[in-house]
Amino acid sequence: RVRAFMDEHIVPRHAQWLDEAHAGHFPASFMEELKAKAKSEGLWNLFLPHLKNDEPGTALTNLEYAPLAEIMGRISWAPEVFNCNA
């Protein structure tokens, strides 16, 4: 699901992100839109191993999260969309 989201929503916006970043516009104009979409698709706060049942997110372990981090890490700003940035 993360890979599909990346392919459908993030990769197509990368050139626009670069243009906005070079122009000094932060955050990107579309960032909140993508965050809302990721959250609505259940792709939000993916690495919270101690997540409580009433908190939004996914309680993945290090082992479960690592391949997702690799996918997201292919574009520097992508983890922010999933609320997984440092």
N, C-alpha and C positions, 0 to 999 in steps of 0.2 A: 504494500500500500504506500509506503514511503517512496519507493522508486517510482511508482506510477504518479504520485503527487509531484515529485521532482520533475518528471518528464512532461507532465501536462501543464504545470503552473509556474515552476521556478525557472527551469532552463529557458523557456520562451521569454522570460522577463530579464534575463541576465544582461543583455545589451542595454536595455533601458536602465537597469540598475547602474551599470558602468557610466552611462551618460549622466545620470543624476549625481552619482558620486563625484565624477570629474567636475561637475558644475557646483559642487559643494552643497547639494541638497540632501540632508540627512534628517530623519530617516527617509527612505525612498517613498515616493507618493503612493505606492501600491502596497506597502508593507502591512498596514493594518487590515486591508482587504484579504491578503494571503493568510495572515494570522487567524482571522475569523474563519476562513475556509478550512484551514488545518484543524482548528479547534472543533468545528462542526463535524469534521470527518473522523474525530477521535484520534488525531495525530498531534496531540498536545501534551507537553510535560512527559515525554516518553521515558525519562530516566529518573524515576522517583521510587526507589526500592522500599521506602518506608511510608508510602502514600496511604492515607486513611481512606476508608470507603466513601466518605462524603466529599472528597477532594477531587477536582478534575485532573485527569492525567492517567498515566499507565505505570504501574509498579514493575518495570522491567529490571532484571538483574544486569550486572556488568556484561555477562556473556550474551544475553539477549539484546542488549542495547548496542554493543560494539559494531555489528554489521550495519546497523542503521546509522550510527555516527559516521561510518566510512562513506555511506551513500550521501548523507547530508554534507559531509566535508568536501565534496567535490566542487562545491560552489561556496565561497567563503561566507556569504551572508545567509545561506539556507538554514542553518541551525536556529537563527532568530525566528524564522517563520514558525517553527515547531516549538518554540519556547525552550530550546535545548542549547542555547548559546551560553558560553561561560560568562 
